[in-house]
């Protein structure tokens, strides 16, 4: 049985020292955002997409597996002076690279709005640097010491979590979820849900496969650290997030050409977007809306089916979610305006044109 964390740590430590081409796909980043970054960070970056394009001004952004800090420093420019960016990584060499340029980047950005923490992306409450300080003062030699460690971890997660509940507007990652052991993936997705504010968003660029990796591939350290063996299948990635409570899950970007084909299995880059549903007070008058089409009917992640062209009533929280940007222009708001709820009143269905394709991410 291979040690997934050790395999990943060793390979990315080497990648922090010198560029390793096999760890990345070609990605078309915004050159204007790259102009501000040190060349060293750009050259030591590994990813398969550009989740920074989903950042809004004022966002609190959490970057899972932030590496040398490239996407964090790009996101910081988009979030602006009122925003904040947090990078989480377990690799000391990558953290050192990202932190080495913090003073210069703070000066270029106009303020110090980027922070890097050592932590596990599947356990975002555990402050690993605090853990290492505690272990240095309280070495574990026996069962009693181990129990003391467990109690300390429990208190630290409860009283001073690294990333607090409902504290983040946008969670992003770039080719990192596939590096987490399969046994930790359910916890990983649950942690992402926990730290997001109600109404918060995700933009996860990752590698997915059309079929599960074989048992032999799962035992290959190079394939694990190379973003292959730990990849979700296409359906698994969607199901993992909707199963944890996310809604409006969609492959916003899908690379038609596989990045790699291993043992006949296609591995390609995608970007998954979704939201944590907003939490609004229960009750209140129902509000009307209408599903535009083009499908005869659709079923949302909450399990409700919407028939094309038929008026329906939704609770306030549901109404707000469906009219939000996560659902594009799929629904018409009929809750406002004279005659909106009257039988036979006109339905203001506006024409819409899809946004131009922004290009493949990998």
N, C-alpha and C positions, 0 to 999 in steps of 0.2 A: 504494500500500500504506500503510495507516494505521499509526501508531505507537500500539500498544495501551497501553503503559505511560504514555506522555505524555497520552493521552486520559483515562485513569483518574485520573492524578495531578492534572490540572487540574480535573476535575469535583469530586473529593473535597476538594481544597484549598478550593474555593468552598463546598462543603458544610460544612467546618469553620468557616467564617466566618459563614454564615447557613444556616438549615435549608432543605433542598431536598426537597419532598414527593415528587417523582417517583422518588427513590432508595430508597424504603422501602415495605414493605407494613404494614398494621396488624398488630401482634403483641400478644398478651395476656401480658405479663410479670407476674411475681409482684410485686405492689405493695409487699410488705414488703421485698423486696430493693432496690427503687427508692428507698425512703424515705431510705436512707443516702446516695444519690448527689446531687451538685450538679446543679441544674437545667440548667446549660449543657451538661453531658455528655448528659443525657437528651434534650435538644432537638436535639443534633447527631449523634444515632445513626441509622444506616441499616442495615436488615437485613430478613430475611424469616422469621425463626423465633427460637426461644429455646433454644439449645443448653446454656444454663446449668443447665437442669433435670436434666441427666445427670451433674452433678458429685457426687462422693462425699466425705465427710469425709476429710481427709488426702491428697487427690489432688494430684499435680503436674499442672497444667493448662496447655496451650499453646493460645492463641487466635490463629488465623491471620487476619491482616487486622483487628487489634484496634481500629482507628480511634480514636475518642475515649476508649475504655476502659470503656464501659458494661458489656459482658458480662464483662470481666475483673473489675471491681469487684463485680459480682453473684456471679461464680464464687468470688471470694475469701471471701465470706460463707459460702458453702456448703462450701468446702474447709476452713474453720476455721483455727485458729491453727497446726495442724500441717501444713497444706497450703501450696501455693505456686502462683502464677499468673504466666505469662509471656505478654506480648502482643507480637506481631510485626506491624510495618506499615512500608511504604515512604514514606508521606506525612508530610513534616515538619510540616505544619500540624496534622494529626490527632495525631501524636506529641506536639506541644507542648501540645495541649489535654489529652491524657491525663496527661501528666507534671505539668502545672500544678497539678493537684489531688492529687498523690501525698502530700504531707505531711499535708494535712487528712484524706485517706482513711486513711492509716496510723494516725492518731490515732483515727478512728472505728472502724476494724477491730480495734484493739488491738495490732497490730504491722504492720511494713512487709513484706507478703508478696506484693506485686505489682511486677513489673518490666516495662518497655517497651523493646524493642529495635528498631532500624531494620534491616530485612532483607527479602529476597525470600522469599515463602512457598514458592516452587519451588526455593529453594536455602538451606535452613535452616542450613547449615554456615557460610555466608559472613557475617561480621560487617561490615555496610556502613559503620557509623560508623568502625570501624578502617580499612576500605578508604579512606574519605574522608580520614582523617588521613594515611595512607601516601601518597596521591596529592598531598596538599598539600605534603609534604616531598620527593616524587619525581615531579614532573610528567612525563608521557609525551609525548615529542616525536618519537620515531623508533621503528624496529622493535626496537632494543635496549632502549629503555624499556618497550615493550610486553611483551617477553619477561620483563623483570624483574618487571613487574606480574603476569604469569601465574604466575611462580614464587612470588611472595609470596602470591598467592591460594591456590595449592596448599598451601603450608606452613601458612597460617592455617586453612584447612579441616581439615587433618590434625591440627595440633597444638593448636589452640584453637577448635574449632567453636563457632559461636554457640549451637546446640542440639546437645548430644552424642547419640551413639547410645544407644538404649534408656534414655532418661532421663525419659520422660513417661508418666503414667498415662492421660491423656485428652487427645485433640486435638479442639478444637472450632473451628468457624468459622461465620460468619453472613453469607451472601450474598456470598461472596468468591471462591470457586473459579472462578466464571464470569467473573471479571475477568482471569484469567490467559490469556495467548496460547495458542492451540491447540497450538502447537509445544512448549510447556513443560508441558503437562498430565500427560504420562507421568512426567516427573521430579518434578512436584509430588506425585503420589500415592506415588511411591517414597520421597520424603523424609518424608512422613507416616509410612510404614511404618518407616523407619529410626529415627526419634526415639522411637517408642513402645516401651515395655517389652514383653517377651513377656507376653501376657495383657492388654495395654493396649487401650483402647477409643477409638472415634471417635464424634462426634456432629456431623454436617455438615449445617447448614441451608443450603439453596441453592435456586436456581431451575433447573428442568429443563424441557425442551420435549418435545412429543410427536413432533416431526419435526425434522430438522436445519435450522438457519438457512440461508438462501440466501446465495449469493456476494455479492449486493448488500448484504445486511444485515451481512455480515462486514466491509464497507468503510465502514460508517456509524459514526463516532466516538461519536455520542450513544447509539446502540443498544448499543455495546460498553460504555461507561461506565455505561449504565443497566441492566446485568445481563441483557441480551437476547442479543446476538450471540455471546457466548462461553459460553452455557449448554450443559451436557452434555444430550444426549437422556436420556430415562429409563433406557434400557438401557445407554447408554454409561457413566453414572455407576456403576451397579452393576458392570458388567464391568471398568471401570478399577480398582476397588478389589479385586475378587476376583482379577483378573489379577495384581495386585501381591502377592498372598499373604494378603489379608484373608479372614476367614471370618465366618459368621453375618451376612452383609450383608443389610440389610432397610430398607425405607422405614417407619420407625417412625411418621412423620407424613406425611400426604399430603393436600394441600388439593384437594378435589374441584373447586372453582370456580377457573378460571384467573385468575392475577393480571393478565395481559395477553394479548391475541390480536393478533399482528402478522403480516400477510400470510397469515392463515388458520392460523398456527402457535400452539398453545396453550403458554403459559409459566406454570408454577405452582410454588408453594413446597412443598418436601419436607424432611424431616430423615432423613438416612441414618445408620444405626448399623452398626457392625461391630467385630470384634476382631482384633488380631494374635494368632495362636495362641500359647498358652504353650509354652515349651520345657522339657521335663522329660527326665531321663536316659533313654536307650533301655533296653529290656529290662524286666524285671519281669513278674509274672504278669498275664495278661489278666483283665479285669474285665467282668462281665456287666451289660447294661442292656437296656432294651426301649423301642421307640418306641411312644408311646401312640396316635397318630392325630391328627387325624381323616382324614388322607389314607391311601390304600391303601399308598403307599410314598413316601419322599422321598429325594433325593440331596443330600448336604451339599457344601460348597465344596471339600472334600478329594476328592470324587469317589466317596464310598462311599454305597451305597443301603441304606436302612433300611426293612424291611417292617413294617407295622403289626402289633403284637401278637406279634412273633416275637423271642425272645431272641437276643442277639448278644454276641460278645465283642470288647472294644476294648482297645487298648494303654492304659497308664495316662494318657498325655498326652491321647489322644483321648477317653478316658472323662471326664476332668476338664473338658475343653472342652465336651462335649455336655451335661454336667450343670450348666454354669455359667449365669449369668443371661442371657447372650446368646441362649440357646436357650429361654428361658422355662421352661415346665413340660413340654416336649415328650418328655422321656425319664424313665424310671423307673430308679433305681439298684438293681440286683439283686446287687451285689457284697458286701453286708453283710447280716447276719442269718442265723439258722439256716434251712437249707433253701433258701437263695437260688439255689443252682445245681443243686439236685436236680430230676430230671425229675418233672413233675406237681406241683411245689410251687406254692403260691398266688402270684399276681402282685399286689403291693400297688399297684394303680392307684387313686390318690385322685381324687375329683372336684375339678374346679377351675372357678373362675368368672373370666372375663376381667376385668382391671382396667377401671374406668369410663373412658370416653373423656375424656382431659384437654382436649379442645377443639382446634380448628384452630389452627395456628401462624401463619397468615397470612390 
